[in-house]
Amino acid sequence: MKSIKMCAQALFHPLDCFDLVKRDRDKTPWLTMVIIWVLAALMQVASVYLTAFALNPNLPDESNLLLLLALIFVPLFSWVVGSYSTTTLMGGEAKFTEALTGATYGLVPYIVITPFLIGLSHVLSSDTAGLFTALQVLVVVWVVILQFLSFMRLNDYEFLKALGVAFVGVVAVLLIWAVVILLFVFSYQAFLFFKELYLELKNQQLFN
């Protein structure tokens, strides 16, 4: 019951929601967070497979399920890790589990509004694609604002300081992604090199 109340607060009174997260910092609602993550994943998949064809920029037959899920969870967890690592150096008060909890509640608008948008897509025509896209962008902006409010409230930052530290956090996220991509590229190149080396040695043995 408390979790449902906090989800409602995340929609209509987000600061109260994040104050409760901060108050109960030693009681991480793991079950609630897992439910929210599962629902967010289901909404992401449903938005691709159930949105009317005329307003759907994605082709369901060509969509990658893992990529769809990554578009939700990779930015979220990267932001939590990047922002938390930054706040530990800049006077932040939030624990990692608090930051993760607040970021998770920030997904509630996406979960609530997506079914409405899916239904609306079957009523609107292709001529109103601009309006439909604007509504989708509005939901994303709403989620981003909640992420910022959670970040600011849980760390007890003033608005301007929160903006500055959040910017540093975003840079940290980009650096994390850059390192991961570089490691992947180098690992893949090393794999190709050793594969070619193995094939070359194998061919030499066959001819000898």
C-alpha positions in Angstrom: 0.0 0.0 0.0 2.8 2.4 0.9 4.6 1.6 -2.4 1.4 2.4 -4.4 1.1 5.7 -2.5 4.7 6.6 -3.3 4.1 5.8 -7.0 1.1 8.2 -6.9 3.3 10.8 -5.2 6.0 10.4 -7.9 3.3 11.5 -10.4 1.6 14.3 -8.5 3.9 15.2 -5.5 7.4 14.0 -6.5 9.2 16.0 -3.8 7.1 14.3 -1.1 7.9 10.9 -2.7 11.7 11.6 -2.6 11.4 12.9 1.0 10.0 9.5 1.9 12.8 7.8 0.1 15.3 9.8 2.1 13.5 9.2 5.4 13.4 5.5 4.8 17.0 5.3 3.5 17.7 2.1 5.5 14.7 0.3 4.1 15.4 -0.3 0.4 12.1 -1.4 -1.3 13.7 -4.0 -3.5 10.5 -5.8 -4.4 8.8 -2.6 -5.4 11.8 -1.5 -7.6 11.9 -4.9 -9.3 8.1 -4.6 -10.1 8.7 -1.1 -11.5 11.6 -2.3 -13.6 9.5 -5.2 -15.0 6.6 -2.9 -15.8 8.9 -0.4 -17.5 10.3 -3.2 -19.6 6.9 -4.4 -20.5 5.8 -0.9 -21.5 8.9 -0.5 -23.6 8.2 -3.7 -25.5 4.4 -3.0 -25.7 5.0 0.5 -27.2 6.9 -1.1 -30.1 4.6 -4.1 -30.7 1.2 -2.6 -29.9 1.4 1.0 -31.2 -0.6 1.6 -34.4 1.5 1.0 -37.5 0.8 4.5 -38.9 2.3 6.2 -35.8 5.0 3.6 -35.0 8.5 4.6 -36.1 9.7 1.1 -35.1 9.1 -2.0 -37.2 8.2 -4.8 -34.8 9.6 -7.5 -37.0 13.0 -5.8 -37.1 13.1 -4.8 -33.4 15.7 -6.3 -31.1 14.2 -7.1 -27.7 17.5 -6.7 -25.9 18.1 -3.4 -27.5 14.7 -2.2 -26.5 15.3 -3.1 -22.9 18.8 -1.5 -23.0 17.2 1.8 -24.1 15.4 1.9 -20.8 17.9 0.4 -18.3 21.3 1.4 -19.6 20.7 5.1 -19.3 18.9 4.7 -16.0 21.7 2.6 -14.3 24.4 4.6 -16.0 22.9 7.8 -14.6 22.7 6.4 -11.1 26.3 5.1 -11.1 27.6 8.3 -12.7 25.7 10.7 -10.5 26.4 8.8 -7.3 30.1 8.6 -8.0 30.1 12.4 -8.6 28.1 13.3 -5.4 30.4 11.3 -3.2 33.1 13.8 -4.2 30.9 16.9 -4.1 29.1 16.8 -0.7 26.2 14.6 -1.7 24.1 12.9 1.1 22.4 10.1 -0.8 23.5 6.5 -0.5 23.7 4.4 -3.7 20.5 2.5 -2.8 18.7 5.8 -2.2 19.8 7.1 -5.6 18.6 3.9 -7.3 15.3 4.0 -5.5 14.6 7.6 -6.4 15.6 7.0 -10.1 13.3 4.0 -10.1 10.3 5.9 -8.9 11.1 8.4 -11.6 10.0 5.8 -14.2 6.4 5.8 -12.9 5.1 8.4 -15.5 6.4 6.3 -18.3 4.7 3.2 -17.0 1.4 5.1 -16.4 1.2 7.1 -19.6 2.5 4.6 -22.1 -0.7 2.5 -22.2 -2.7 5.7 -22.8 -0.4 6.6 -25.7 -0.7 3.1 -27.2 -4.5 3.3 -27.1 -4.4 6.9 -28.5 -2.3 5.7 -31.4 -5.2 3.6 -32.6 -7.5 6.7 -32.6 -5.2 9.2 -34.2 -4.4 9.3 -37.9 -1.0 9.6 -39.6 -1.7 13.3 -40.0 -1.3 13.8 -36.3 2.0 12.0 -36.0 3.6 15.3 -34.9 1.2 15.5 -31.9 1.8 11.9 -31.0 5.6 12.3 -31.1 5.3 15.5 -29.0 3.4 13.5 -26.3 6.0 10.8 -26.3 8.8 13.4 -25.9 6.7 15.0 -23.1 6.7 11.8 -21.2 10.5 11.5 -21.6 11.0 15.0 -20.4 8.7 14.3 -17.4 10.9 11.3 -16.5 14.1 13.4 -16.9 12.7 16.1 -14.6 11.8 13.5 -12.0 15.4 12.1 -12.2 16.7 15.6 -11.5 14.3 16.3 -8.7 15.3 13.0 -7.1 18.9 13.8 -7.5 18.5 17.3 -6.0 16.3 16.3 -3.1 18.1 13.2 -2.0 21.5 15.0 -1.9 20.0 18.1 -0.3 21.4 20.4 -3.1 20.2 23.9 -4.0 18.9 24.1 -7.5 22.0 25.7 -9.1 24.4 23.4 -7.3 22.2 20.4 -8.4 22.4 21.6 -12.0 26.2 21.9 -11.8 26.8 18.5 -10.1 24.2 16.9 -12.5 26.2 18.2 -15.5 29.3 16.6 -14.0 27.4 13.4 -13.5 26.3 13.4 -17.1 29.9 13.8 -18.2 30.8 10.9 -15.9 28.2 8.8 -17.6 29.5 9.7 -21.0 33.0 8.7 -19.9 31.8 5.4 -18.5 30.1 4.7 -21.9 33.3 5.7 -23.8 35.4 3.4 -21.7 33.0 0.5 -22.1 32.8 1.1 -25.9 36.6 1.2 -26.1 37.0 -2.0 -24.1 34.5 -3.7 -26.4 36.2 -2.5 -29.6 39.7 -3.5 -28.3 38.3 -6.9 -27.1 36.7 -7.5 -30.5 39.8 -6.5 -32.4 41.9 -8.8 -30.2 39.4 -11.6 -30.8 39.7 -11.1 -34.6 43.5 -11.0 -34.4 43.8 -14.3 -32.5 41.2 -15.9 -34.7 43.1 -15.0 -37.8 46.3 -16.1 -36.2 44.8 -19.5 -35.2 43.4 -20.0 -38.8 46.8 -19.1 -40.3 48.6 -21.6 -38.0 46.0 -24.2 -38.7 46.4 -23.7 -42.5 50.2 -24.0 -42.3 49.9 -27.3 -40.4 47.6 -28.7 -43.1 49.9 -27.7 -45.9 53.0 -29.1 -44.1 
